[in-house]
Each structure stands twice: as structure tokens, then as C-alpha cells.
Amino acid sequence: SEVKLFVRRVLVAEKFDDLLPRYMNFVRGVVDSDDLPLNVSREQLQQNKIMKVISKKLVRKVLELMKKLAKEEESGDDEDEEKDDDEEKKEVSEKKQEKKEKGDEEGTWTKFWKEFNKNLKMGCYEDDSNRSKLSKLLRFTTTKSEGKEISLDKYLDRMQESQESIYYMSGDSIHVMLKAPALQIFKKKD
């Protein structure tokens, strides 16, 4: 990650890798702290308790921002599905028309997910303390999602009451997996 560390507006480190975990290597920014001492070496900074607190707060802040992006996009999808009144239908049709005029742009979270999904998956594997927060950000393609990737929470909401388990499949591409004989058995049960 390219996070610059400043102490009282004095540059201490151009690239301070220990502030964020490895899976957040896409984050760029500046950290300025008044609490750190100016006259210490890089090794002493790495062992400083204040650095650990700053690191935790940075991770929390990045996760909150990602959660906010995901919720904004998800709430936009839910609005389209839930509105029933005439006025609300007009609003929805106007919004859809605006989206078409913009050229069917993808949502911010969808773009982010396509670019950094491997980082988030790696974070679920590496970061025990934030695993639950990261797992809520993950998206999956299902047999009923029509090519769209959905969250696990949304999948659980749509799950049938008689369904006791969630089965998953991994493969090289979605097209290969859709043709797999094992998947055909489950599609017949639906």
C-alpha cells in the first residue's frame, strides 16, 4: 500500500507498509499523527503502540467505506424491486431512463468488486478479526441470480424454507460450471 506517514506535518515514511494489512494494498493516502515522536527510527515506530491503534482505525475506516458503497448499491436494487404506488413507479421509470441515458453504467461497488474481489477474499482468509465484516462484502453468482453477483445475506433472504444447505461449486469459468453434470442435478430439484 502507498500510505505516507507524517508526524506533525513532517514526512516520516514515503511508503509505510505496516499500517494496513497486505490485502488492502490498493489503499492510497496520507496519515498525519500528532501523537508519534519525531525523533525515532523506523524500527521503533513499527513497535509503537500508537501505530497499532492507528492501523486498527485505518482498517476499520476502510471497511466502513466499503460497506457504505455496498449498501448504497444494494439499497438501489431493493428500491427497484419494492416500489408499488403510481408515483413511485414513475420515479423508478425515470431513474431507469436516466441509467439508460448514462450508458448502462455499473454501480460503484460493482466496479470496485470486479477490480479488488481477490483482495477481499484474501482478507477473509488472512484477517481473523475482520472476517465477519469482510464476508458481508463478498458477492457470489448463483443459479437464480441471472449472472449478477449477490451477497450472502441476499441469498439467505431468497432461500426457500425447505432448503437446509447451501452448495457451492468452484471452477475456471461460469460457462464450464453451468454445463457441469453435478449442477444439472440441483437445477432439476429447483
C-alpha atoms as a printed R data frame, in Angstrom:
    type eleno elety resid chain resno       x       y       z
1   ATOM     1    CA   SER     A     1   0.000   0.000   0.000
2   ATOM     2    CA   GLU     A     2   1.127   3.531  -0.621
3   ATOM     3    CA   VAL     A     3   0.270   5.190   2.655
4   ATOM     4    CA   LYS     A     4   2.538   8.091   3.554
5   ATOM     5    CA   LEU     A     5   3.184   8.638   7.236
6   ATOM     6    CA   PHE     A     6   3.533  12.173   8.582
7   ATOM     7    CA   VAL     A     7   4.214  13.236  12.165
8   ATOM     8    CA   ARG     A     8   3.156  16.819  12.845
9   ATOM     9    CA   ARG     A     9   3.204  17.533   9.097
10  ATOM    10    CA   VAL     A    10   6.752  16.175   8.710
11  ATOM    11    CA   LEU     A    11   7.173  13.244   6.334
12  ATOM    12    CA   VAL     A    12   8.494  10.226   8.233
13  ATOM    13    CA   ALA     A    13   7.943   7.458   5.691
14  ATOM    14    CA   GLU     A    14   7.108   7.627   1.975
15  ATOM    15    CA   LYS     A    15   5.696   4.094   1.891
16  ATOM    16    CA   PHE     A    16   4.799   2.709   5.290
17  ATOM    17    CA   ASP     A    17   3.666  -0.865   4.595
18  ATOM    18    CA   ASP     A    18   2.869  -1.853   8.170
19  ATOM    19    CA   LEU     A    19  -0.106   0.475   8.582
20  ATOM    20    CA   LEU     A    20  -2.509  -1.672   6.562
21  ATOM    21    CA   PRO     A    21  -2.728  -5.435   6.090
22  ATOM    22    CA   ARG     A    22  -1.481  -6.969   2.864
23  ATOM    23    CA   TYR     A    23  -4.957  -7.493   1.390
24  ATOM    24    CA   MET     A    24  -5.557  -3.715   1.494
25  ATOM    25    CA   ASN     A    25  -2.607  -2.945  -0.759
26  ATOM    26    CA   PHE     A    26  -4.871  -0.933  -3.078
27  ATOM    27    CA   VAL     A    27  -5.416   1.823  -0.495
28  ATOM    28    CA   ARG     A    28  -3.576   5.099  -1.103
29  ATOM    29    CA   GLY     A    29  -3.440   8.013   1.282
30  ATOM    30    CA   VAL     A    30  -1.772  10.086   3.950
31  ATOM    31    CA   VAL     A    31  -1.705   9.612   7.716
32  ATOM    32    CA   ASP     A    32  -0.716  12.554   9.901
33  ATOM    33    CA   SER     A    33  -0.361  11.987  13.632
34  ATOM    34    CA   ASP     A    34   0.459  14.357  16.460
35  ATOM    35    CA   ASP     A    35   0.887  11.512  18.935
36  ATOM    36    CA   LEU     A    36   4.008   9.927  17.470
37  ATOM    37    CA   PRO     A    37   7.501  11.114  18.386
38  ATOM    38    CA   LEU     A    38   9.542  12.760  15.616
39  ATOM    39    CA   ASN     A    39  12.990  11.590  16.637
40  ATOM    40    CA   VAL     A    40  12.588   7.824  16.387
41  ATOM    41    CA   SER     A    41  13.774   5.278  13.887
42  ATOM    42    CA   ARG     A    42  11.533   3.301  11.599
43  ATOM    43    CA   GLU     A    43  12.040   0.134  13.677
44  ATOM    44    CA   GLN     A    44  10.839   1.869  16.842
45  ATOM    45    CA   LEU     A    45   7.769   3.163  15.008
46  ATOM    46    CA   GLN     A    46   6.827  -0.359  13.978
47  ATOM    47    CA   GLN     A    47   6.776  -1.449  17.621
48  ATOM    48    CA   ASN     A    48   4.953   1.627  18.896
49  ATOM    49    CA   LYS     A    49   1.508   1.046  20.493
50  ATOM    50    CA   ILE     A    50   0.114   4.186  18.872
51  ATOM    51    CA   MET     A    51   0.969   2.721  15.439
52  ATOM    52    CA   LYS     A    52  -1.100  -0.358  16.255
53  ATOM    53    CA   VAL     A    53  -4.070   1.829  17.213
54  ATOM    54    CA   ILE     A    54  -3.696   3.898  14.033
55  ATOM    55    CA   SER     A    55  -3.508   0.704  11.984
56  ATOM    56    CA   LYS     A    56  -6.692  -0.715  13.545
57  ATOM    57    CA   LYS     A    57  -8.571   2.532  12.990
58  ATOM    58    CA   LEU     A    58  -7.439   2.737   9.369
59  ATOM    59    CA   VAL     A    59  -8.601  -0.812   8.680
60  ATOM    60    CA   ARG     A    60 -11.928  -0.091  10.380
61  ATOM    61    CA   LYS     A    61 -12.399   3.091   8.353
62  ATOM    62    CA   VAL     A    62 -11.607   1.381   5.034
63  ATOM    63    CA   LEU     A    63 -14.037  -1.443   5.849
64  ATOM    64    CA   GLU     A    64 -16.760   1.068   6.786
65  ATOM    65    CA   LEU     A    65 -16.309   2.890   3.484
66  ATOM    66    CA   MET     A    66 -16.518  -0.377   1.527
67  ATOM    67    CA   LYS     A    67 -19.631  -1.373   3.492
68  ATOM    68    CA   LYS     A    68 -21.203   2.000   2.715
69  ATOM    69    CA   LEU     A    69 -20.513   1.558  -1.018
70  ATOM    70    CA   ALA     A    70 -22.018  -1.923  -0.997
71  ATOM    71    CA   LYS     A    71 -25.126  -0.817   0.923
72  ATOM    72    CA   GLU     A    72 -25.745   2.133  -1.401
73  ATOM    73    CA   GLU     A    73 -25.763  -0.141  -4.410
74  ATOM    74    CA   GLU     A    74 -27.826  -2.832  -2.695
75  ATOM    75    CA   SER     A    75 -30.433  -0.323  -1.495
76  ATOM    76    CA   GLY     A    76 -30.729   0.974  -5.057
77  ATOM    77    CA   ASP     A    77 -31.514  -2.561  -6.240
78  ATOM    78    CA   ASP     A    78 -34.071  -3.082  -3.477
79  ATOM    79    CA   GLU     A    79 -35.880   0.177  -4.312
80  ATOM    80    CA   ASP     A    80 -36.447  -1.018  -7.859
81  ATOM    81    CA   GLU     A    81 -37.974  -4.292  -6.607
82  ATOM    82    CA   GLU     A    82 -40.175  -2.974  -3.764
83  ATOM    83    CA   LYS     A    83 -41.985   0.166  -5.028
84  ATOM    84    CA   ASP     A    84 -45.690  -0.270  -5.855
85  ATOM    85    CA   ASP     A    85 -47.542   3.094  -5.888
86  ATOM    86    CA   ASP     A    86 -48.127   5.024  -9.117
87  ATOM    87    CA   GLU     A    87 -45.923   7.945  -8.134
88  ATOM    88    CA   GLU     A    88 -43.166   5.625  -7.036
89  ATOM    89    CA   LYS     A    89 -43.438   3.704 -10.302
90  ATOM    90    CA   LYS     A    90 -42.941   6.955 -12.181
91  ATOM    91    CA   GLU     A    91 -39.848   7.698 -10.100
92  ATOM    92    CA   VAL     A    92 -38.472   4.241 -10.809
93  ATOM    93    CA   SER     A    93 -39.109   4.565 -14.546
94  ATOM    94    CA   GLU     A    94 -37.391   7.965 -14.530
95  ATOM    95    CA   LYS     A    95 -34.401   6.504 -12.684
96  ATOM    96    CA   LYS     A    96 -34.215   3.609 -15.136
97  ATOM    97    CA   GLN     A    97 -34.346   6.040 -18.039
98  ATOM    98    CA   GLU     A    98 -31.520   8.079 -16.501
99  ATOM    99    CA   LYS     A    99 -29.470   4.886 -16.119
100 ATOM   100    CA   LYS     A   100 -30.041   4.033 -19.786
101 ATOM   101    CA   GLU     A   101 -29.006   7.534 -20.805
102 ATOM   102    CA   LYS     A   102 -25.789   7.163 -18.857
103 ATOM   103    CA   GLY     A   103 -24.986   4.104 -20.941
104 ATOM   104    CA   ASP     A   104 -25.829   1.310 -18.526
105 ATOM   105    CA   GLU     A   105 -23.050   2.264 -16.147
106 ATOM   106    CA   GLU     A   106 -22.206  -0.238 -13.439
107 ATOM   107    CA   GLY     A   107 -22.554   0.750  -9.818
108 ATOM   108    CA   THR     A   108 -19.543   1.936  -7.864
109 ATOM   109    CA   TRP     A   109 -19.453  -1.199  -5.719
110 ATOM   110    CA   THR     A   110 -19.718  -3.478  -8.764
111 ATOM   111    CA   LYS     A   111 -16.731  -1.764 -10.361
112 ATOM   112    CA   PHE     A   112 -14.822  -1.966  -7.088
113 ATOM   113    CA   TRP     A   113 -15.745  -5.644  -6.665
114 ATOM   114    CA   LYS     A   114 -14.590  -6.555 -10.180
115 ATOM   115    CA   GLU     A   115 -11.262  -4.854  -9.563
116 ATOM   116    CA   PHE     A   116 -10.477  -5.938  -5.992
117 ATOM   117    CA   ASN     A   117 -12.509  -9.086  -5.243
118 ATOM   118    CA   LYS     A   118  -9.375 -11.196  -4.852
119 ATOM   119    CA   ASN     A   119  -8.064  -8.806  -2.201
120 ATOM   120    CA   LEU     A   120 -11.284  -9.064  -0.193
121 ATOM   121    CA   LYS     A   121 -11.312 -12.857  -0.467
122 ATOM   122    CA   MET     A   122  -7.693 -12.942   0.681
123 ATOM   123    CA   GLY     A   123  -8.697 -10.694   3.594
124 ATOM   124    CA   CYS     A   124 -11.353 -13.198   4.681
125 ATOM   125    CA   TYR     A   125  -8.666 -15.840   4.727
126 ATOM   126    CA   GLU     A   126  -5.940 -13.809   6.480
127 ATOM   127    CA   ASP     A   127  -7.722 -11.371   8.819
128 ATOM   128    CA   ASP     A   128  -9.493 -13.267  11.604
129 ATOM   129    CA   SER     A   129 -10.579 -10.162  13.476
130 ATOM   130    CA   ASN     A   130 -12.397  -8.650  10.468
131 ATOM   131    CA   ARG     A   131 -13.581 -11.841   8.767
132 ATOM   132    CA   SER     A   132 -17.268 -11.280   9.533
133 ATOM   133    CA   LYS     A   133 -17.181  -7.706   8.201
134 ATOM   134    CA   LEU     A   134 -15.384  -8.802   5.045
135 ATOM   135    CA   SER     A   135 -17.679 -11.771   4.449
136 ATOM   136    CA   LYS     A   136 -20.661  -9.397   4.256
137 ATOM   137    CA   LEU     A   137 -18.929  -7.603   1.381
138 ATOM   138    CA   LEU     A   138 -18.357 -10.720  -0.717
139 ATOM   139    CA   ARG     A   139 -20.514 -11.368  -3.782
140 ATOM   140    CA   PHE     A   140 -21.398 -14.673  -5.437
141 ATOM   141    CA   THR     A   141 -23.033 -15.805  -8.660
142 ATOM   142    CA   THR     A   142 -25.945 -18.190  -8.135
143 ATOM   143    CA   THR     A   143 -28.092 -20.261 -10.447
144 ATOM   144    CA   LYS     A   144 -31.025 -17.899  -9.864
145 ATOM   145    CA   SER     A   145 -29.172 -14.579  -9.891
146 ATOM   146    CA   GLU     A   146 -29.177 -14.394 -13.713
147 ATOM   147    CA   GLY     A   147 -25.471 -13.603 -13.999
148 ATOM   148    CA   LYS     A   148 -25.487 -10.937 -11.293
149 ATOM   149    CA   GLU     A   149 -23.366 -11.372  -8.218
150 ATOM   150    CA   ILE     A   150 -25.271 -11.120  -4.935
151 ATOM   151    CA   SER     A   151 -24.341 -11.017  -1.251
152 ATOM   152    CA   LEU     A   152 -24.716 -13.994   1.033
153 ATOM   153    CA   ASP     A   153 -27.334 -12.113   3.075
154 ATOM   154    CA   LYS     A   154 -29.448 -11.531  -0.023
155 ATOM   155    CA   TYR     A   155 -29.082 -15.209  -0.945
156 ATOM   156    CA   LEU     A   156 -30.259 -16.258   2.519
157 ATOM   157    CA   ASP     A   157 -33.304 -13.969   2.229
158 ATOM   158    CA   ARG     A   158 -34.292 -15.565  -1.076
159 ATOM   159    CA   MET     A   159 -33.577 -19.112   0.085
160 ATOM   160    CA   GLN     A   160 -36.545 -21.499   0.252
161 ATOM   161    CA   GLU     A   161 -37.654 -22.584   3.709
162 ATOM   162    CA   SER     A   162 -37.246 -26.251   2.812
163 ATOM   163    CA   GLN     A   163 -33.619 -25.712   1.769
164 ATOM   164    CA   GLU     A   164 -31.310 -26.860   4.545
165 ATOM   165    CA   SER     A   165 -27.892 -26.475   2.929
166 ATOM   166    CA   ILE     A   166 -26.009 -24.205   0.580
167 ATOM   167    CA   TYR     A   167 -23.964 -25.986  -2.041
168 ATOM   168    CA   TYR     A   168 -21.184 -24.262  -3.907
169 ATOM   169    CA   MET     A   169 -19.009 -25.017  -6.871
170 ATOM   170    CA   SER     A   170 -15.704 -23.595  -7.994
171 ATOM   171    CA   GLY     A   171 -14.267 -23.705 -11.464
172 ATOM   172    CA   ASP     A   172 -12.358 -21.959 -14.220
173 ATOM   173    CA   SER     A   173 -15.335 -20.129 -15.693
174 ATOM   174    CA   ILE     A   174 -19.057 -19.755 -15.127
175 ATOM   175    CA   HIS     A   175 -19.827 -21.299 -18.523
176 ATOM   176    CA   VAL     A   176 -17.969 -24.511 -17.671
177 ATOM   177    CA   MET     A   177 -19.672 -24.769 -14.284
178 ATOM   178    CA   LEU     A   178 -23.159 -24.225 -15.747
179 ATOM   179    CA   LYS     A   179 -22.621 -27.228 -18.036
180 ATOM   180    CA   ALA     A   180 -21.322 -29.480 -15.245
181 ATOM   181    CA   PRO     A   181 -23.423 -32.638 -14.665
182 ATOM   182    CA   ALA     A   182 -23.313 -32.137 -10.887
183 ATOM   183    CA   LEU     A   183 -25.014 -28.763 -11.213
184 ATOM   184    CA   GLN     A   184 -27.714 -30.137 -13.523
185 ATOM   185    CA   ILE     A   185 -28.944 -32.440 -10.732
186 ATOM   186    CA   PHE     A   186 -29.522 -29.447  -8.433
187 ATOM   187    CA   LYS     A   187 -31.200 -27.433 -11.174
188 ATOM   188    CA   LYS     A   188 -33.720 -30.244 -11.681
189 ATOM   189    CA   LYS     A   189 -34.610 -30.152  -7.977
190 ATOM   190    CA   ASP     A   190 -35.456 -26.436  -8.282
